[in-house]
Amino acid sequence: MSDLAALPVQAYLIACLLAGLIGLWLGRVAWRERDEPGGIEVALYLLCGGGAAVLYALQIAAPGEAAMTVALNLATPLVGALPILWILFALAFTGHDRWRTENRIVALATPAFVWVLLAWSSGTHGLARRSIGPVSEGPFTLLGYELGPAGGTFVLLAYGLCVAGTLLVVDLYERTGNRYRLQAFVVLLGTLFPFLAGVATFVDVGSYAHLSWLPTAFVIHGVFLYGTVFWLGTLDAAVVARDTAVEVMQDPVIVSGSDGRIRDLNPAAEAILPPDAVGSSLSEAFPRLEVGDEHPIAIGDRQFDIQENPITDPRGTDRGHVFLLRDVTARERRQTALERREAELERQNERLEEFAGVVSHDLRNPLAAASAGVELARQRSDDPDGALERAANAHERMDDMIEGLLALATAEETVDDLDRVSLDATVRRVWSRLETEDATLTVEGDATALADRDRLEQLTSNLFRNAIDHAGEDVAVTVAITRDGDAVALAVDDDGPGIPPEERDRVAERGVSLGGGTGLGLAIVGDIVEAHGWTLSVAESDAGGARFVIEGMEAADS
């Protein structure tokens, strides 16, 4: 056991424990924000580094060899995962996401997994670690060991992955502008810590040859990665990785210099510009692009919107422009078709309004005069053959049809303004307006729903009239109002002859009448239901008559 009273041991343990706690806490924070690009790798890197630092401190302070071995074995998979996480982060950071396939991740993780298994079982074969045992170095009691062939191979692989990731970041640093170099520099600066700690651990440069500085260094590296991802916006740098941000874009991208000459094109731009466009003047190769007044611009049978962005250096000097041409051909075609359809609907609405005006004025006035004339004739003379009675009935039927057509003209209009409506009060109010001396109404339940008040009354009136017309003047109507959470349902039952099952799906269609009516009443009900976004179903009532159920009504909060 190490001498816990010795100052070097206390200082080392404090450093490891502090680094471990920081790594675990910051890793937890990063995991909560892991939706950031690279956030998952950074979170796992910090958690592994923090866990390894805490376990290494426990190994130093452990009272015996068994406890030291347990701490070492627990830390082994955490240390093995760190180089894998680093190379995955480096690939994402430098814009090489296409290399991060599932098969390649498995291929990278497999050697680490095998090394962990061999390290755990080294006591039987020594392939990963040999001669494991306590070693005393001054006040420290450490668990020393030699690397076996598998252990040495994995160390070389781990350093190879670390070097490869570092080279990717160096390459990004060299090919990016000043705007992104700070991010790459911070990543490279953090990478120095595990490299230097590895040298100090494997090369005897101090008094404690077996003491490892890697756990603390991993946490420091993870803190730099965290700052780059969550403070500096690290993967903004991937925007400048041409392989993934420009080359694969389906929209043309044109880069011009401050002198107005084309400096670069992506493949989509090359397809629409002349072969010798690079190096030529933008005004010559693409005059409509430089003017930029026409939006969208037409190129062949395609249309493009233009987005122009200036390129400036850190001092604000103009260095050129980037033109992004977005293909809006499909959008413009849809817009043209929509405008054509809107114009057609507007013409239809105008004709419908003209028709409603003719019906309400030009037809109703002479119909009223004809009805008055028939009624006067009936009062002055007998009607032995019932001709005047038939004429009066025809006038009444015509009036019903006119009223239905006027209602049908507005029934399909979208409902924009909804009122808080008491269904019980609405049902009773509509019923009181009808000529229902011999009919009876029973209302069960109540709820307040969101609806267009006038249309809901029209819907209820039509259902009541339908019951009276088909079940007779002495019909018994039952209205059931139910609420389930935020949903309200309204059911109207009668004790009439009912509706045959084969006709229930079509009774709300225009012109369909099972009793010689106009066929408009239930059609208006269906249109009002559809305009509100509700549903209408037809079934058989408990009394054997018709049952109309309206569902999907939204309850209004009290």
C-alpha positions as CSV (number, residue, x, y, z in Angstrom):
1,M,0.0,0.0,0.0
2,S,1.3,3.5,-0.8
3,D,2.3,5.8,2.0
4,L,-0.8,8.0,2.0
5,A,0.9,10.4,4.4
6,A,3.6,11.2,1.9
7,L,3.3,14.5,0.1
8,P,4.0,13.2,-3.4
9,V,1.3,10.5,-2.9
10,Q,-1.2,13.0,-1.6
11,A,-0.5,15.4,-4.5
12,Y,-0.8,12.6,-7.1
13,L,-4.0,11.2,-5.6
14,I,-5.6,14.7,-5.5
15,A,-4.6,15.3,-9.1
16,C,-6.1,12.0,-10.2
17,L,-9.3,12.3,-8.2
18,L,-9.8,15.9,-9.3
19,A,-9.2,15.0,-12.9
20,G,-11.5,12.0,-12.6
21,L,-14.3,14.0,-11.0
22,I,-14.0,16.8,-13.6
23,G,-14.0,14.2,-16.4
24,L,-17.1,12.3,-15.1
25,W,-19.0,15.5,-14.4
26,L,-18.1,17.2,-17.8
27,G,-18.8,13.9,-19.6
28,R,-22.3,13.8,-18.0
29,V,-22.9,17.4,-19.1
30,A,-21.7,16.6,-22.6
31,W,-23.9,13.5,-22.8
32,R,-27.0,15.7,-22.1
33,E,-26.0,17.9,-25.1
34,R,-24.8,15.0,-27.3
35,D,-26.9,16.2,-30.2
36,E,-24.1,18.6,-31.1
37,P,-21.9,17.2,-33.9
38,G,-19.2,15.1,-32.2
39,G,-21.0,15.4,-28.8
40,I,-21.3,11.6,-28.3
41,E,-17.6,11.0,-28.9
42,V,-16.6,13.8,-26.6
43,A,-19.0,12.7,-23.8
44,L,-17.7,9.1,-23.9
45,Y,-14.1,10.2,-24.1
46,L,-14.5,12.3,-20.9
47,L,-16.4,9.5,-19.1
48,C,-13.7,7.0,-20.0
49,G,-10.9,9.3,-19.1
50,G,-12.5,10.4,-15.8
51,G,-13.3,6.8,-14.9
52,A,-9.7,5.7,-15.6
53,A,-8.3,8.5,-13.5
54,V,-10.5,7.6,-10.5
55,L,-9.6,3.9,-10.8
56,Y,-5.9,4.6,-11.1
57,A,-6.1,6.7,-7.9
58,L,-7.9,3.8,-6.2
59,Q,-5.1,1.5,-7.5
60,I,-2.5,3.7,-5.9
61,A,-4.4,3.9,-2.6
62,A,-5.5,0.2,-2.6
63,P,-4.5,-1.8,0.6
64,G,-3.4,-4.9,-1.2
65,E,-2.6,-6.6,-4.5
66,A,-6.1,-8.0,-5.0
67,A,-7.7,-4.6,-4.8
68,M,-5.1,-3.1,-7.0
69,T,-5.7,-5.8,-9.7
70,V,-9.4,-5.2,-9.6
71,A,-8.9,-1.5,-10.1
72,L,-6.5,-2.2,-13.0
73,N,-8.9,-4.6,-14.7
74,L,-11.8,-2.2,-14.3
75,A,-9.8,0.6,-15.9
76,T,-8.6,-1.6,-18.8
77,P,-11.7,-1.3,-21.1
78,L,-11.9,2.4,-20.4
79,V,-8.3,3.0,-21.5
80,G,-8.8,0.7,-24.6
81,A,-11.8,2.7,-25.8
82,L,-10.0,6.1,-25.7
83,P,-8.0,5.8,-29.0
84,I,-11.0,4.5,-30.8
85,L,-13.1,7.5,-29.6
86,W,-10.4,9.9,-30.6
87,I,-10.1,8.7,-34.2
88,L,-13.9,8.7,-34.6
89,F,-14.0,12.3,-33.3
90,A,-11.1,13.3,-35.6
91,L,-12.9,11.8,-38.6
92,A,-16.1,13.8,-37.8
93,F,-14.2,17.0,-37.0
94,T,-12.3,17.0,-40.3
95,G,-15.3,16.2,-42.5
96,H,-14.6,12.5,-43.2
97,D,-17.9,11.2,-41.9
98,R,-18.1,8.8,-44.9
99,W,-15.3,6.8,-43.2
100,R,-17.4,6.4,-40.1
101,T,-19.3,3.4,-41.3
102,E,-20.6,0.7,-39.0
103,N,-18.2,-2.0,-40.4
104,R,-15.2,0.3,-40.0
105,I,-16.2,1.2,-36.4
106,V,-16.4,-2.5,-35.6
107,A,-13.1,-3.1,-37.2
108,L,-11.5,-0.4,-35.1
109,A,-13.1,-1.6,-31.9
110,T,-12.3,-5.3,-32.4
111,P,-8.5,-5.1,-31.5
112,A,-9.3,-3.1,-28.4
113,F,-12.0,-5.7,-27.4
114,V,-9.5,-8.6,-27.9
115,W,-6.8,-6.7,-25.9
116,V,-9.2,-6.2,-23.0
117,L,-10.0,-9.9,-22.9
118,L,-6.4,-10.9,-23.1
119,A,-5.4,-8.3,-20.4
120,W,-8.1,-9.7,-18.1
121,S,-6.8,-13.3,-18.6
122,S,-3.1,-12.4,-18.7
123,G,-2.4,-14.5,-15.6
124,T,-2.8,-17.7,-17.6
125,H,-1.0,-16.8,-20.8
126,G,0.9,-13.5,-20.5
127,L,0.0,-12.3,-24.0
128,A,-1.0,-8.8,-22.9
129,R,0.7,-8.4,-19.5
130,R,3.5,-10.3,-17.8
131,S,5.0,-10.4,-14.4
132,I,2.2,-8.5,-12.8
133,G,2.9,-7.6,-9.2
134,P,3.3,-4.8,-6.6
135,V,6.3,-2.5,-7.1
136,S,7.5,0.0,-4.5
137,E,8.9,3.3,-5.7
138,G,9.6,5.7,-2.9
139,P,6.2,6.3,-1.1
140,F,4.3,4.8,-4.0
141,T,3.3,1.1,-4.2
142,L,2.3,0.5,-7.8
143,L,1.1,-2.5,-9.8
144,G,3.9,-3.1,-12.2
145,Y,4.0,-5.3,-15.3
146,E,5.7,-5.9,-18.6
147,L,3.9,-5.8,-21.9
148,G,3.3,-9.1,-23.7
149,P,3.2,-9.3,-27.5
150,A,-0.5,-8.6,-27.7
151,G,-0.1,-5.7,-25.2
152,G,2.8,-4.2,-27.2
153,T,0.8,-4.6,-30.4
154,F,-2.2,-2.7,-29.0
155,V,0.0,0.1,-27.7
156,L,1.4,0.6,-31.2
157,L,-2.1,0.5,-32.6
158,A,-3.3,3.0,-30.1
159,Y,-0.5,5.4,-30.8
160,G,-1.0,4.9,-34.5
161,L,-4.7,5.9,-34.2
162,C,-3.7,8.9,-32.1
163,V,-1.1,10.0,-34.7
164,A,-3.6,9.4,-37.6
165,G,-6.2,11.5,-35.9
166,T,-3.7,14.2,-35.2
167,L,-2.5,14.3,-38.8
168,L,-6.2,14.7,-39.9
169,V,-6.5,17.7,-37.7
170,V,-3.2,19.1,-38.9
171,D,-4.3,18.7,-42.5
172,L,-7.6,20.6,-41.7
173,Y,-5.6,23.3,-40.0
174,E,-3.5,23.8,-43.1
175,R,-6.3,24.0,-45.6
176,T,-8.8,26.1,-43.7
177,G,-9.0,29.9,-43.4
178,N,-8.3,31.9,-40.3
179,R,-11.9,31.6,-39.2
180,Y,-11.6,27.9,-38.4
181,R,-7.9,27.6,-37.4
182,L,-8.6,28.5,-33.7
183,Q,-10.8,25.4,-33.4
184,A,-8.2,23.1,-35.0
185,F,-5.4,24.7,-32.9
186,V,-7.3,24.0,-29.7
187,V,-7.8,20.4,-30.6
188,L,-4.1,20.0,-31.5
189,L,-3.1,21.7,-28.2
190,G,-5.1,19.3,-26.2
191,T,-3.7,16.3,-28.1
192,L,-0.2,17.2,-26.8
193,F,-1.1,16.2,-23.2
194,P,-1.7,12.4,-23.8
195,F,1.4,12.3,-26.1
196,L,3.7,13.9,-23.5
197,A,2.1,11.9,-20.7
198,G,2.8,8.7,-22.7
199,V,6.4,9.6,-23.2
200,A,6.8,10.4,-19.5
201,T,5.1,7.1,-18.6
202,F,7.0,4.7,-21.0
203,V,10.3,6.5,-20.9
204,D,12.0,6.8,-17.5
205,V,12.3,10.6,-17.1
206,G,11.8,10.8,-13.4
207,S,12.1,9.1,-10.0
208,Y,8.9,7.0,-10.5
209,A,9.3,4.9,-13.6
210,H,6.1,2.9,-13.2
211,L,3.9,5.9,-12.3
212,S,1.4,6.7,-15.1
213,W,0.5,10.3,-16.1
214,L,-1.9,9.2,-18.8
215,P,-5.3,9.2,-16.9
216,T,-5.0,12.8,-16.0
217,A,-3.7,13.7,-19.4
218,F,-6.7,12.0,-21.1
219,V,-9.1,14.1,-19.0
220,I,-7.2,17.3,-19.9
221,H,-7.5,16.3,-23.6
222,G,-11.2,15.6,-23.2
223,V,-11.7,19.1,-21.7
224,F,-10.1,20.7,-24.7
225,L,-12.3,18.6,-27.0
226,Y,-15.4,19.7,-24.9
227,G,-14.4,23.3,-25.2
228,T,-13.9,23.0,-29.0
229,V,-17.3,21.3,-29.5
230,F,-19.6,23.1,-27.1
231,W,-17.9,26.5,-26.8
232,L,-16.2,27.1,-30.1
233,G,-18.6,25.2,-32.3
234,T,-16.1,22.7,-33.5
235,L,-17.8,21.0,-36.4
236,D,-18.5,24.3,-38.1
237,A,-15.1,23.5,-39.5
238,A,-16.6,20.6,-41.4
239,V,-18.3,23.2,-43.5
240,V,-15.0,23.9,-45.2
241,A,-14.3,20.2,-45.9
242,R,-15.0,20.3,-49.6
243,D,-15.4,16.6,-49.9
244,T,-18.6,16.6,-47.8
245,A,-19.9,20.2,-48.0
246,V,-19.5,21.3,-51.6
247,E,-18.5,18.5,-53.9
248,V,-21.6,16.4,-53.1
249,M,-24.0,19.3,-53.2
250,Q,-26.6,19.0,-56.0
251,D,-27.0,22.7,-56.1
252,P,-24.4,24.6,-58.2
253,V,-21.7,26.6,-56.2
254,I,-19.6,29.2,-57.9
255,V,-16.7,31.0,-56.2
256,S,-15.4,34.2,-57.7
257,G,-12.4,36.3,-56.6
258,S,-12.2,40.0,-55.8
259,D,-11.2,40.6,-59.5
260,G,-14.5,39.1,-60.7
261,R,-13.0,36.0,-62.1
262,I,-14.3,32.5,-61.4
263,R,-11.9,30.6,-59.0
264,D,-13.8,27.4,-58.3
265,L,-16.9,25.4,-59.2
266,N,-18.5,22.3,-57.8
267,P,-19.6,19.5,-60.2
268,A,-23.2,20.7,-60.3
269,A,-21.9,24.2,-61.4
270,E,-19.6,22.6,-64.0
271,A,-22.6,20.9,-65.6
272,I,-24.3,24.3,-66.4
273,L,-21.3,26.4,-67.2
274,P,-18.9,26.3,-70.2
275,P,-15.9,23.9,-69.8
276,D,-13.4,26.8,-69.6
277,A,-15.4,28.8,-67.0
278,V,-12.7,28.6,-64.3
279,G,-10.4,31.6,-64.7
280,S,-12.8,33.5,-67.0
281,S,-14.7,36.6,-66.0
282,L,-17.9,36.0,-64.2
283,S,-19.7,38.6,-66.3
284,E,-18.7,36.8,-69.5
285,A,-19.4,33.2,-68.3
286,F,-22.6,34.0,-66.5
287,P,-23.8,37.6,-67.0
288,R,-27.3,37.0,-65.4
289,L,-25.6,35.7,-62.2
290,E,-23.5,38.9,-61.7
291,V,-26.5,41.2,-62.2
292,G,-28.6,39.2,-59.8
293,D,-31.8,41.2,-60.3
294,E,-33.8,38.4,-61.9
295,H,-35.1,35.8,-59.4
296,P,-35.4,33.1,-60.2
297,I,-33.2,32.9,-63.3
298,A,-33.8,30.4,-66.1
299,I,-31.0,28.2,-67.4
300,G,-32.3,25.9,-70.1
301,D,-35.5,24.3,-68.7
302,R,-34.4,24.8,-65.1
303,Q,-34.9,27.7,-62.7
304,F,-32.6,28.8,-59.9
305,D,-32.7,31.2,-57.0
306,I,-29.4,32.9,-56.3
307,Q,-27.8,33.3,-52.8
308,E,-24.7,35.5,-52.8
309,N,-22.3,35.6,-49.8
310,P,-19.2,37.8,-49.6
311,I,-15.8,36.3,-48.8
312,T,-13.8,38.5,-46.4
313,D,-10.5,38.1,-44.5
314,P,-10.2,38.8,-40.8
315,R,-9.6,42.5,-41.5
316,G,-12.8,42.7,-43.5
317,T,-11.2,43.0,-46.9
318,D,-13.2,41.8,-49.8
319,R,-11.8,38.6,-51.2
320,G,-14.6,37.6,-53.5
321,H,-18.0,36.0,-53.5
322,V,-19.7,32.7,-53.2
323,F,-22.8,32.1,-55.3
324,L,-25.2,29.3,-54.4
325,L,-27.8,28.5,-57.1
326,R,-30.8,26.6,-55.6
327,D,-32.8,24.6,-58.1
328,V,-36.4,25.8,-57.7
329,T,-37.8,24.3,-60.9
330,A,-40.2,22.0,-59.1
331,R,-41.2,24.8,-56.7
332,E,-41.9,27.2,-59.5
333,R,-44.0,24.6,-61.4
334,R,-46.0,23.9,-58.2
335,Q,-46.4,27.7,-57.7
336,T,-47.6,28.2,-61.2
337,A,-50.1,25.3,-60.9
338,L,-51.2,26.6,-57.5
339,E,-51.8,30.1,-58.9
340,R,-53.8,28.6,-61.8
341,R,-55.8,26.5,-59.4
342,E,-56.5,29.5,-57.2
343,A,-57.6,31.6,-60.2
344,E,-59.9,28.7,-61.2
345,L,-61.4,28.4,-57.7
346,E,-61.8,32.2,-57.5
347,R,-63.8,32.1,-60.8
348,Q,-65.9,29.2,-59.4
349,N,-66.6,31.1,-56.2
350,E,-67.7,34.1,-58.1
351,R,-70.1,32.0,-60.2
352,L,-71.3,30.4,-56.9
353,E,-71.9,33.8,-55.4
354,E,-73.8,34.9,-58.5
355,F,-75.8,31.7,-58.3
356,A,-76.6,32.2,-54.6
357,G,-77.8,35.8,-55.5
358,V,-80.0,34.5,-58.2
359,V,-81.5,31.8,-56.0
360,S,-82.0,34.1,-53.0
361,H,-83.5,37.0,-54.9
362,D,-84.6,36.2,-58.4
363,L,-86.2,32.8,-57.6
364,R,-87.5,33.4,-54.1
365,N,-89.4,36.5,-54.9
366,P,-91.5,35.0,-57.7
367,L,-91.9,31.8,-55.6
368,A,-93.3,33.8,-52.7
369,A,-95.7,35.6,-55.1
370,A,-96.8,32.2,-56.5
371,S,-97.3,30.7,-53.0
372,A,-99.3,33.8,-52.0
373,G,-101.5,33.5,-55.1
374,V,-102.2,29.8,-54.5
375,E,-103.0,30.4,-50.8
376,L,-105.4,33.2,-51.8
377,A,-107.1,30.9,-54.4
378,R,-107.5,28.2,-51.8
379,Q,-109.3,30.6,-49.5
380,R,-111.7,31.9,-52.1
381,S,-112.7,28.6,-53.7
382,D,-112.9,24.9,-53.1
383,D,-110.2,22.6,-54.3
384,P,-112.1,19.4,-55.1
385,D,-109.4,17.7,-57.1
386,G,-106.5,18.9,-54.8
387,A,-104.7,20.8,-57.5
388,L,-104.2,23.9,-55.3
389,E,-103.0,21.6,-52.5
390,R,-100.5,20.0,-54.8
391,A,-99.3,23.4,-56.1
392,A,-98.8,24.6,-52.5
393,N,-96.8,21.4,-51.6
394,A,-94.7,21.9,-54.7
395,H,-94.0,25.6,-53.7
396,E,-93.1,24.4,-50.2
397,R,-90.7,21.8,-51.7
398,M,-89.2,24.4,-54.0
399,D,-88.6,26.7,-51.0
400,D,-86.9,23.9,-49.1
401,M,-84.7,23.2,-52.1
402,I,-83.7,26.8,-52.4
403,E,-82.9,27.0,-48.7
404,G,-80.9,23.8,-49.0
405,L,-78.9,25.0,-52.0
406,L,-78.1,28.3,-50.2
407,A,-76.9,26.4,-47.1
408,L,-74.9,24.0,-49.4
409,A,-73.1,26.9,-51.0
410,T,-71.5,27.8,-47.7
411,A,-71.4,24.5,-45.9
412,E,-67.9,23.4,-47.2
413,E,-66.2,26.7,-46.4
414,T,-63.3,26.3,-44.0
415,V,-64.1,27.1,-40.3
416,D,-61.7,29.7,-39.1
417,D,-63.3,31.2,-36.0
418,L,-64.5,28.7,-33.3
419,D,-66.9,29.5,-30.4
420,R,-67.3,27.9,-27.0
421,V,-70.7,26.2,-27.5
422,S,-72.8,24.3,-25.0
423,L,-74.2,21.3,-26.8
424,D,-77.2,20.8,-24.5
425,A,-78.3,24.5,-24.9
426,T,-77.7,24.3,-28.6
427,V,-79.8,21.2,-29.0
428,R,-82.7,22.5,-26.9
429,R,-82.7,25.9,-28.7
430,V,-82.8,24.3,-32.2
431,W,-85.6,21.9,-31.1
432,S,-87.7,24.8,-29.8
433,R,-87.7,26.5,-33.2
434,L,-89.1,23.4,-35.0
435,E,-92.8,22.5,-35.3
436,T,-92.6,19.5,-33.0
437,E,-95.9,19.5,-31.0
438,D,-96.2,15.7,-31.0
439,A,-92.5,14.8,-31.1
440,T,-90.4,14.4,-28.0
441,L,-86.7,15.2,-27.2
442,T,-84.5,13.6,-24.6
443,V,-81.0,15.1,-24.0
444,E,-78.4,13.0,-22.1
445,G,-75.3,14.6,-20.8
446,D,-73.7,18.0,-21.7
447,A,-70.3,19.3,-22.8
448,T,-68.9,22.6,-24.1
449,A,-67.1,22.2,-27.4
450,L,-65.3,24.4,-29.9
451,A,-67.5,24.9,-33.0
452,D,-69.0,27.5,-35.4
453,R,-72.2,28.2,-33.5
454,D,-74.4,28.9,-36.6
455,R,-73.2,25.9,-38.5
456,L,-73.6,23.6,-35.5
457,E,-77.2,24.8,-35.1
458,Q,-77.8,24.2,-38.9
459,L,-76.3,20.7,-38.5
460,T,-78.5,19.9,-35.5
461,S,-81.6,21.3,-37.2
462,N,-81.1,19.2,-40.3
463,L,-80.7,16.0,-38.2
464,F,-84.0,16.8,-36.4
465,R,-85.8,17.6,-39.6
466,N,-84.5,14.3,-41.1
467,A,-86.0,12.4,-38.1
468,I,-89.3,14.2,-38.3
469,D,-89.5,13.7,-42.1
470,H,-88.8,10.0,-42.0
471,A,-90.2,8.9,-38.6
472,G,-93.3,11.1,-38.5
473,E,-94.6,14.0,-36.4
474,D,-94.6,11.9,-33.2
475,V,-91.0,10.8,-33.4
476,A,-89.0,10.4,-30.2
477,V,-85.5,11.8,-30.6
478,T,-82.7,11.1,-28.1
479,V,-79.5,13.2,-28.1
480,A,-76.5,11.7,-26.2
481,I,-73.5,14.0,-25.4
482,T,-70.4,12.3,-24.2
483,R,-66.9,13.5,-23.3
484,D,-63.7,11.5,-23.2
485,G,-60.7,13.6,-22.2
486,D,-60.5,16.4,-24.7
487,A,-62.8,14.6,-27.2
488,V,-66.6,15.2,-27.4
489,A,-69.1,13.1,-29.3
490,L,-72.7,14.0,-30.2
491,A,-75.2,11.2,-31.1
492,V,-78.7,11.8,-32.4
493,D,-81.1,8.8,-32.3
494,D,-84.7,8.4,-33.4
495,D,-87.3,5.6,-33.3
496,G,-88.2,5.7,-37.0
497,P,-87.8,3.1,-39.6
498,G,-84.0,3.4,-39.7
499,I,-81.6,3.3,-42.6
500,P,-80.7,0.1,-44.4
501,P,-77.1,-1.0,-43.7
502,E,-76.2,-0.9,-47.4
503,E,-77.4,2.8,-47.6
504,R,-75.6,4.1,-44.5
505,D,-72.3,5.0,-46.2
506,R,-74.1,7.2,-48.9
507,V,-76.9,8.9,-47.1
508,A,-74.7,12.1,-46.7
509,E,-74.0,12.3,-50.4
510,R,-75.7,15.0,-52.4
511,G,-79.0,14.1,-54.1
512,V,-79.4,10.8,-52.1
513,S,-82.8,10.7,-50.4
514,L,-84.5,7.6,-49.0
515,G,-87.9,9.2,-48.4
516,G,-88.5,11.4,-51.4
517,G,-86.8,14.5,-50.0
518,T,-84.4,16.9,-51.6
519,G,-81.4,14.9,-50.7
520,L,-79.6,18.0,-49.4
521,G,-80.2,18.0,-45.7
522,L,-77.8,15.2,-44.8
523,A,-75.4,16.4,-47.5
524,I,-75.2,19.7,-45.6
525,V,-74.6,17.8,-42.4
526,G,-71.7,16.0,-44.0
527,D,-70.2,19.2,-45.3
528,I,-70.4,21.0,-42.0
529,V,-68.8,18.0,-40.2
530,E,-66.0,17.9,-42.8
531,A,-65.4,21.7,-42.6
532,H,-64.8,21.3,-38.8
533,G,-62.5,18.3,-39.2
534,W,-65.0,16.0,-37.4
535,T,-66.3,12.5,-38.5
536,L,-69.8,11.3,-39.2
537,S,-71.0,7.7,-38.9
538,V,-74.5,6.2,-39.4
539,A,-75.8,3.2,-37.4
540,E,-79.0,1.8,-35.9
541,S,-80.4,3.2,-32.7
542,D,-81.5,1.2,-29.8
543,A,-85.1,1.7,-30.8
544,G,-84.4,0.4,-34.3
545,G,-84.3,3.8,-36.0
546,A,-81.4,5.9,-37.3
547,R,-78.4,6.9,-35.3
548,F,-76.1,9.7,-36.4
549,V,-72.8,10.0,-34.4
550,I,-70.5,13.0,-34.8
551,E,-67.0,12.4,-33.3
552,G,-63.8,14.4,-33.1
553,M,-65.2,17.5,-31.5
554,E,-62.7,19.3,-29.3
555,A,-63.7,20.1,-25.8
556,A,-63.5,23.7,-24.7
557,D,-61.7,24.1,-21.3
558,S,-64.0,25.4,-18.6
